[in-house]
């Protein structure tokens, strides 16, 4: 399965392994709702491919179009334009109950009067699967989700995490081409949610079914996904693996939405050896790896807080370095967060691991140098919804 993405005019396409149809293919997919104020676009001309056996996440804030996209894949919403394909077959006009996909919701939707066994077996019985096969498949699925021995219990006798496992087993027992999960862990407490993230990834890997996961939680997407599509205002702003999305955000929105990011800007003073150089003065400079910069233009960039170090003295070498004053120090247990107001007027955050170099330690009010390697500065190229929809 390929992992290469191209972007043109707001369209994002994934290169899937030659000869292998994608598990899910979206072609020119749009959804527009009518309102008293006119038409409201929820999804704008989305081209996307999800590879077979992939754990794929749609990530973004409320109202970005991620759930609408999933509902069009499931058949619960009819696209305004475009088409939905499952393993190369156009299913746009096929109703939801005839599409070979299952969906898991945050609400679990278990039958409270049925045992766990009967809840999981429900779909198989509707398909008239033989009793022996039902027993075998349900037993295997309950073992997979680590609920073996609980077949006779009812949902009300289980914890929230166990009920979510039952909902997952009920969806997987039908062996769908793809499993669609709409923020399924949202009702769980933090510790249980983090535990279930690992379990979901393990289960997906063992069954080998394509998972499409909708979430607004960045840590969930980074923890579980093979690839992530970050959505904003109905378009995909960036598509890539978790490390790429985090380390090399493609726009101001992605940089700000995925974790904590420092945003800086300044006029390019010169371009040297493939680096744009911003020089705020007093020996300060910011280097950005780019071949597209022009002297005099305003350049926006991002650098992650954990990539930045602190020093009381001016750092040597070819690193980026700017001056500032520490405005806040917050102890976080494993790390300490420093807020610094730079001489350029930007507010920066620095995360330092506790127990690291003692020379990094600073107090509120200290005058400090912030420094980092040029490879950790990334130029930002925004994706504008109006352009993406053109």
C-alpha positions in Angstrom: 0.0 0.0 0.0 1.4 3.3 -1.0 1.8 6.2 1.3 2.4 9.1 -1.1 0.1 12.0 -1.3 -0.3 14.8 -3.9 -2.2 18.0 -3.5 -3.5 20.2 -6.3 -6.2 22.9 -6.1 -7.3 21.5 -2.7 -7.7 18.0 -4.0 -5.8 15.3 -2.1 -5.0 11.9 -3.7 -3.2 8.9 -2.3 -1.2 6.6 -4.4 -2.3 3.0 -3.7 -0.3 0.0 -4.6 -0.4 -0.9 -8.3 -3.2 -3.4 -9.1 -4.8 -3.0 -5.7 -8.1 -1.1 -5.6 -8.5 1.2 -2.6 -10.8 0.0 0.2 -12.6 3.4 -0.1 -12.4 5.9 -2.9 -14.0 9.3 -2.8 -14.2 11.1 -6.2 -15.2 14.8 -6.3 -17.3 14.3 -3.2 -19.3 17.3 -2.0 -22.2 17.9 0.4 -24.2 21.1 0.6 -27.1 21.8 2.9 -29.8 24.3 2.4 -30.6 26.9 5.0 -32.6 30.1 5.4 -29.3 31.9 4.6 -28.7 29.9 1.4 -26.6 26.9 0.6 -24.0 25.8 3.3 -21.1 23.6 2.0 -20.1 20.9 4.5 -17.7 19.0 2.2 -16.0 20.5 -0.8 -15.0 18.4 -3.8 -13.1 15.8 -1.8 -10.8 13.3 -3.7 -9.5 10.7 -1.3 -8.3 7.0 -1.3 -8.0 4.8 1.7 -5.9 1.7 1.3 -7.0 -1.8 2.2 -6.1 -2.8 5.8 -5.3 0.8 6.7 -6.1 2.6 9.9 -7.2 6.0 8.5 -8.3 9.0 10.5 -10.4 12.0 9.6 -9.3 14.7 12.1 -10.6 18.1 12.6 -12.7 20.5 14.7 -16.5 20.4 15.0 -18.1 21.5 11.8 -15.1 20.7 9.5 -17.0 18.0 7.5 -15.4 14.9 8.8 -18.6 13.2 10.1 -20.5 14.2 7.0 -17.8 12.6 4.9 -18.1 9.4 6.9 -21.9 9.4 6.7 -21.6 9.6 2.9 -19.3 6.6 2.9 -21.8 4.7 5.1 -24.7 5.7 2.9 -26.5 7.7 5.6 -26.0 10.9 3.5 -26.4 11.4 -0.2 -23.6 13.4 -1.9 -24.5 16.6 -3.6 -21.8 15.8 -6.2 -19.2 13.1 -6.6 -19.1 9.3 -5.9 -18.2 6.8 -3.3 -16.3 3.6 -4.2 -15.7 0.4 -2.2 -12.9 -1.8 -3.5 -13.4 -0.1 -6.9 -17.2 -0.5 -7.0 -19.3 2.6 -7.2 -21.8 2.4 -4.3 -23.1 6.0 -4.4 -26.6 4.9 -5.2 -26.6 1.8 -3.1 -28.5 2.2 0.3 -26.7 2.0 3.6 -28.0 -1.5 4.5 -26.6 -3.0 1.3 -23.1 -1.5 1.6 -20.5 -3.8 3.0 -19.4 -1.4 5.8 -20.3 -1.2 9.4 -20.3 1.8 11.7 -19.5 2.1 15.4 -20.9 5.2 17.3 -20.0 6.9 20.5 -23.4 5.9 22.0 -22.6 2.1 21.6 -26.3 1.4 20.7 -26.4 -2.0 22.4 -29.7 -3.8 23.1 -30.0 -3.7 26.9 -32.4 -6.7 27.1 -30.0 -9.0 25.2 -27.0 -10.8 26.5 -23.5 -9.9 25.2 -23.6 -13.0 23.1 -26.9 -12.1 21.5 -25.8 -8.4 20.9 -22.8 -9.6 19.0 -24.7 -12.3 17.2 -27.6 -10.0 16.1 -26.3 -9.2 12.6 -25.3 -12.8 11.9 -28.8 -14.0 12.8 -30.4 -11.5 10.5 -28.3 -12.9 7.7 -29.5 -16.5 8.6 -26.0 -17.7 9.4 -26.0 -21.2 10.8 -26.1 -21.7 14.6 -22.7 -23.4 14.7 -21.1 -20.6 12.7 -22.7 -18.0 14.9 -21.4 -19.6 18.0 -17.9 -19.9 16.5 -17.6 -16.4 15.1 -19.1 -14.7 18.2 -16.8 -16.6 20.5 -13.8 -15.7 18.4 -14.7 -12.0 18.3 -15.3 -11.9 22.1 -11.9 -13.4 22.6 -10.4 -10.8 20.2 -11.9 -7.9 22.2 -10.9 -9.7 25.5 -14.5 -10.3 26.7 -14.3 -14.1 26.7 -16.4 -15.6 29.5 -18.8 -12.6 29.6 -21.2 -14.0 27.0 -24.2 -14.2 29.4 -23.9 -10.8 30.9 -26.0 -7.8 29.8 -24.7 -4.4 28.8 -25.8 -2.8 32.1 -23.4 -5.1 33.9 -20.4 -3.9 32.0 -18.2 -0.8 32.2 -18.2 1.8 29.5 -15.0 0.4 28.1 -16.4 -3.1 28.0 -19.6 -1.9 26.3 -17.5 -0.2 23.6 -15.7 -3.5 23.0 -19.1 -5.2 22.6 -20.1 -2.6 20.0 -16.8 -3.2 18.2 -17.2 -7.0 18.3 -20.8 -6.7 16.9 -19.5 -4.6 14.0 -16.5 -6.7 13.2 -18.3 -10.1 13.4 -19.9 -9.4 10.1 -16.5 -9.1 8.4 -17.2 -5.8 6.6 -14.9 -4.4 4.0 -14.4 -1.4 6.2 -15.3 -0.3 9.7 -16.3 3.3 10.2 -15.8 4.7 13.8 -17.4 8.0 14.7 -15.7 9.3 17.8 -16.3 5.9 19.6 -14.2 6.7 22.7 -15.6 10.2 23.4 -17.8 9.0 26.3 -14.9 7.3 28.2 -12.7 8.9 30.8 -9.1 9.9 29.9 -7.3 6.9 31.2 -9.7 4.4 29.7 -9.7 6.3 26.4 -5.9 6.1 26.2 -6.0 2.3 27.0 -8.7 1.7 24.3 -6.7 3.6 21.7 -4.0 0.9 22.0 -6.5 -1.8 22.0 -8.3 -0.5 18.9 -5.0 -0.5 17.0 -4.2 -4.0 18.2 -7.6 -5.3 17.1 -7.4 -3.5 13.7 -4.0 -5.0 13.1 -5.2 -8.5 14.0 -8.4 -8.5 11.9 -6.8 -6.7 9.0 -9.9 -4.7 8.1 -9.8 -1.1 7.0 -10.7 1.3 9.8 -11.8 4.9 9.1 -11.8 6.8 12.4 -13.4 10.2 12.9 -12.1 12.3 15.8 -11.4 15.8 17.0 -8.7 14.4 19.4 -5.2 14.9 18.0 -3.6 12.5 20.4 -6.1 9.7 19.3 -5.3 10.3 15.6 -1.5 10.4 16.2 -1.6 7.3 18.4 -3.6 5.0 16.2 -3.4 6.1 12.6 -1.4 4.9 9.6 -2.4 8.1 7.9 -4.4 11.2 8.9 -6.5 13.6 6.8 -6.7 16.9 8.7 -9.9 18.7 7.7 -10.9 22.3 8.0 -14.0 24.1 6.5 -14.9 21.1 4.3 -11.5 20.5 2.7 -8.4 18.4 3.6 -5.6 20.7 4.5 -3.0 18.0 4.9 -2.8 14.2 4.3 0.1 12.1 5.6 1.4 9.9 8.4 1.3 11.0 12.0 5.0 12.0 12.1 4.7 14.0 8.9 1.6 15.7 10.0 3.1 16.6 13.4 6.7 17.4 12.3 5.9 19.1 9.0 2.5 20.9 9.2 1.5 22.2 5.8 -0.5 25.2 7.0 -1.1 27.6 9.9 -4.3 25.7 10.7 -2.6 22.3 10.9 0.3 23.7 12.9 -2.1 25.2 15.4 -4.5 22.3 15.6 -2.1 19.4 15.9 -0.5 19.8 19.3 1.3 23.0 20.4 3.2 25.0 17.8 5.2 28.2 17.7 4.3 30.5 14.8 6.9 33.0 13.7 7.1 35.4 10.7 9.5 37.9 9.3 11.0 39.4 6.1 13.5 37.3 4.2 16.9 39.1 4.5 18.8 36.7 2.2 18.8 33.2 0.8 21.9 31.1 1.4 22.5 27.4 0.6 18.9 26.6 0.3 17.9 28.5 3.5 15.9 31.6 3.8 17.4 33.8 6.5 15.3 36.1 8.7 17.4 38.6 10.7 15.5 40.5 13.5 18.8 42.2 14.6 21.1 42.0 17.7 22.7 38.8 16.3 19.3 37.0 16.1 18.4 34.9 13.1 15.9 32.3 11.9 16.8 29.8 9.2 14.2 28.0 7.1 14.9 25.3 4.6 13.2 26.4 1.4 14.0 26.8 -2.2 11.0 29.1 -2.9 11.8 32.1 -0.7 12.4 35.5 -2.3 14.4 38.3 -0.6 12.0 40.8 1.0 9.0 38.6 1.1 7.2 37.9 4.4 7.7 34.3 5.4 5.6 32.4 8.0 7.1 29.4 9.8 6.5 27.0 12.6 8.7 25.2 15.2 7.5 22.8 17.8 8.1 23.6 21.5 10.1 20.5 22.3 12.6 21.4 19.5 13.6 24.7 21.2 16.3 25.0 23.9 17.0 27.8 26.3 20.4 29.5 27.1 21.5 32.4 29.2 24.3 33.1 26.7 24.3 33.5 22.9 24.5 30.1 21.2 27.2 29.4 18.7 27.0 27.5 15.4 24.6 27.6 12.5 21.4 27.3 14.6 18.4 29.5 14.8 18.5 31.9 17.7 16.3 34.7 19.0 16.1 36.7 22.2 13.3 36.9 24.7 12.0 37.2 28.3 10.6 34.3 30.3 7.0 35.3 31.2 5.8 32.0 32.8 7.2 28.7 34.1 4.8 25.7 34.6 6.0 22.4 36.0 4.2 19.5 34.2 5.8 16.5 36.0 7.8 14.9 33.2 8.5 18.3 31.6 8.5 22.0 32.3 6.8 24.5 30.0 8.3 28.0 29.5 6.4 30.9 28.0 8.7 33.4 26.4 7.9 36.8 24.8 10.5 37.4 22.1 12.0 40.7 21.0 10.1 40.3 17.7 6.8 40.4 19.6 6.0 36.7 19.2 5.0 34.5 22.1 6.8 31.2 22.2 6.4 28.0 24.2 9.3 25.8 25.1 8.9 22.2 26.5 12.0 20.9 28.3 12.3 17.4 29.8 12.8 17.5 33.5 16.2 16.0 34.5 17.8 17.2 31.3 20.7 19.7 31.1 20.6 22.0 34.2 21.8 24.9 32.1 18.4 25.0 30.4 16.6 25.9 33.6 15.3 29.5 33.7 13.0 31.5 36.0 10.3 34.0 35.3 11.7 37.3 34.3 15.0 35.9 33.0 16.5 37.2 29.7 17.2 34.1 27.5 18.2 33.0 24.1 15.9 30.5 22.3 17.7 28.3 19.8 17.0 25.3 17.6 18.3 23.5 14.5 17.3 24.9 11.1 15.8 21.6 10.1 13.1 22.1 12.7 11.8 25.3 11.1 9.0 24.6 8.6 7.5 27.2 6.2 3.7 27.3 6.1 1.6 27.3 3.0 -2.1 27.8 3.8 -4.9 26.0 1.9 -7.7 28.5 1.3 -11.2 26.9 1.2 -12.3 29.2 -1.6 -9.4 28.1 -3.7 -9.9 24.4 -2.8 -13.5 24.6 -3.8 -12.8 26.3 -7.1 
